[in-house]
Amino acid sequence: MKKLISAALAAIVLTAALSGCDNGGNSSGESSNDSSSSSSSSSTSTSSSTSTDTSTSSSEESSSSTSTESSTESSSSSSSSTESSTSSTVTPDPPVSGKTAKDYVDAALSTDEWSMMEIIPDDALEFVLAGFNTDWVSDYCFSNIMMSADTQKVFVAKPKPGNEATVKKYFDDHIESLKGGFMYPHVAEASANWVTGTTPDGFVYLICHKNGPDIASYMIANA
């Protein structure tokens, strides 16, 4: 009887031990699965975070590049505008018309308002116009009345660059010196209409005639 009881107890103990091993194996398997799932979740989260950071960084770089290019274009446009503004303040040279000083003198004398006139040659110019320097001009033509008590002159010249004021002053001073000398009454009356001026294409002129302003207008329009 004692042997039977001992055998039964041994069978119960063995069954309990086997049951404990099965529970331990299942628990270990579940723990391993949980760890694997956690690792997978962590990897997915890290990958997602890295992708988001990369996308954000790329977007910021693209935005920065666009902003830099826009700023460069704006700066370039501003520079061009400044250059254009600076350029527009420069005084342009008179237009080149292809006309000559003689063209203007011929037009003035064609008005039939003159006595007998002659073109003064280069070698006689210094005797008629004392102090005039031909180095001031690139082209000139001077017509003066022949052997008369009257005073009639047409002088047209194209000053070289930088000599415009010099030539104009000489013409003005020449008229004043004529007025300061002896003049017959009819010449003194006519001297009120002696004129000097500048044509649109840069020729400077002197006209001593009683109808000086009208002749000047006609000369400029018809040369």
KEKOL-404142 format. One line per field, with one value per residue (C-alpha): residue number from 1; residue in one letter; x, y, z. Coordinates in steps of 0.1 Angstrom, whole numbers. Layout:
<markols>
num (NUM;...)
residuo (A;...)
X (X;...)
Y (Y;...)
Z (Z;...)
</markols>
This chain:
<markols>
num (1;2;3;4;5;6;7;8;9;10;11;12;13;14;15;16;17;18;19;20;21;22;23;24;25;26;27;28;29;30;31;32;33;34;35;36;37;38;39;40;41;42;43;44;45;46;47;48;49;50;51;52;53;54;55;56;57;58;59;60;61;62;63;64;65;66;67;68;69;70;71;72;73;74;75;76;77;78;79;80;81;82;83;84;85;86;87;88;89;90;91;92;93;94;95;96;97;98;99;100;101;102;103;104;105;106;107;108;109;110;111;112;113;114;115;116;117;118;119;120;121;122;123;124;125;126;127;128;129;130;131;132;133;134;135;136;137;138;139;140;141;142;143;144;145;146;147;148;149;150;151;152;153;154;155;156;157;158;159;160;161;162;163;164;165;166;167;168;169;170;171;172;173;174;175;176;177;178;179;180;181;182;183;184;185;186;187;188;189;190;191;192;193;194;195;196;197;198;199;200;201;202;203;204;205;206;207;208;209;210;211;212;213;214;215;216;217;218;219;220;221;222;223)
residuo (M;K;K;L;I;S;A;A;L;A;A;I;V;L;T;A;A;L;S;G;C;D;N;G;G;N;S;S;G;E;S;S;N;D;S;S;S;S;S;S;S;S;S;T;S;T;S;S;S;T;S;T;D;T;S;T;S;S;S;E;E;S;S;S;S;T;S;T;E;S;S;T;E;S;S;S;S;S;S;S;S;T;E;S;S;T;S;S;T;V;T;P;D;P;P;V;S;G;K;T;A;K;D;Y;V;D;A;A;L;S;T;D;E;W;S;M;M;E;I;I;P;D;D;A;L;E;F;V;L;A;G;F;N;T;D;W;V;S;D;Y;C;F;S;N;I;M;M;S;A;D;T;Q;K;V;F;V;A;K;P;K;P;G;N;E;A;T;V;K;K;Y;F;D;D;H;I;E;S;L;K;G;G;F;M;Y;P;H;V;A;E;A;S;A;N;W;V;T;G;T;T;P;D;G;F;V;Y;L;I;C;H;K;N;G;P;D;I;A;S;Y;M;I;A;N;A)
X (0;28;44;12;9;46;41;10;29;58;34;18;52;64;32;36;72;63;34;59;83;55;44;80;85;54;63;98;83;59;87;108;79;72;109;109;77;91;124;104;83;114;130;99;97;134;131;100;117;148;127;108;140;155;125;123;160;157;127;145;176;154;136;169;183;152;154;191;185;156;178;206;181;167;202;211;179;186;221;209;183;211;233;205;197;233;236;205;222;251;246;246;266;248;234;256;236;261;258;289;295;293;258;246;263;248;214;217;229;201;175;184;187;224;247;276;292;323;337;369;397;417;448;429;408;433;432;394;388;417;423;402;420;412;424;392;371;368;349;341;330;330;313;318;305;328;340;311;302;277;284;272;287;278;302;294;318;318;337;359;347;354;357;320;319;352;339;305;323;345;314;297;328;333;298;303;336;319;292;319;335;324;292;270;235;219;245;240;203;209;233;203;194;229;227;248;236;240;223;207;237;263;274;279;269;272;249;254;223;193;171;194;169;147;178;190;157;156;193;187;156;170;207)
Y (0;24;17;26;59;67;60;82;111;107;109;141;158;148;161;195;198;192;217;244;238;243;276;289;281;300;330;331;329;358;379;373;383;415;425;418;439;467;467;468;497;516;511;522;553;562;557;579;606;605;608;638;656;650;663;694;701;697;721;747;745;749;779;794;790;806;835;840;839;864;887;885;893;922;936;932;950;978;981;983;1010;1030;1028;1038;1068;1078;1074;1096;1126;1128;1156;1141;1155;1175;1153;1149;1165;1162;1200;1223;1258;1270;1253;1276;1307;1300;1296;1330;1348;1333;1356;1384;1408;1415;1439;1425;1398;1377;1346;1355;1330;1314;1334;1367;1356;1368;1404;1405;1387;1396;1371;1343;1310;1284;1257;1262;1249;1219;1238;1275;1299;1337;1361;1399;1428;1442;1478;1495;1518;1493;1465;1431;1398;1361;1338;1302;1278;1242;1243;1213;1195;1217;1250;1258;1285;1300;1304;1317;1343;1354;1360;1380;1400;1408;1422;1444;1457;1467;1485;1503;1518;1545;1537;1555;1562;1535;1509;1518;1513;1479;1468;1464;1432;1417;1382;1352;1317;1280;1256;1223;1204;1225;1252;1287;1317;1354;1375;1413;1425;1447;1416;1393;1372;1365;1355;1333;1314;1310;1299;1271;1259;1258;1250)
Z (0;9;-25;-43;-25;-32;-69;-71;-54;-78;-107;-94;-89;-124;-140;-121;-133;-169;-167;-154;-183;-208;-192;-191;-228;-238;-217;-232;-267;-260;-245;-276;-299;-279;-281;-319;-324;-303;-323;-356;-343;-332;-366;-384;-362;-368;-405;-407;-386;-408;-440;-425;-414;-449;-467;-444;-449;-487;-487;-466;-489;-520;-504;-494;-529;-545;-521;-529;-566;-563;-542;-568;-596;-577;-570;-607;-617;-593;-606;-642;-632;-615;-646;-669;-646;-646;-683;-690;-672;-697;-723;-758;-786;-813;-841;-872;-901;-930;-935;-939;-928;-964;-967;-940;-954;-989;-974;-955;-986;-1007;-991;-1015;-986;-991;-1009;-1029;-1007;-1011;-993;-975;-983;-955;-961;-956;-927;-900;-915;-914;-881;-858;-830;-845;-842;-868;-845;-825;-854;-877;-904;-911;-938;-936;-961;-959;-978;-1006;-1005;-988;-960;-948;-924;-934;-924;-922;-903;-896;-879;-864;-831;-821;-790;-759;-779;-783;-756;-769;-804;-793;-770;-799;-821;-793;-786;-823;-826;-795;-809;-841;-822;-802;-833;-857;-876;-900;-887;-909;-897;-861;-866;-882;-855;-831;-851;-854;-839;-829;-821;-824;-849;-838;-852;-834;-858;-843;-864;-866;-888;-891;-910;-903;-906;-887;-867;-898;-918;-891;-889;-927;-928;-902;-919;-955;-953)
</markols>
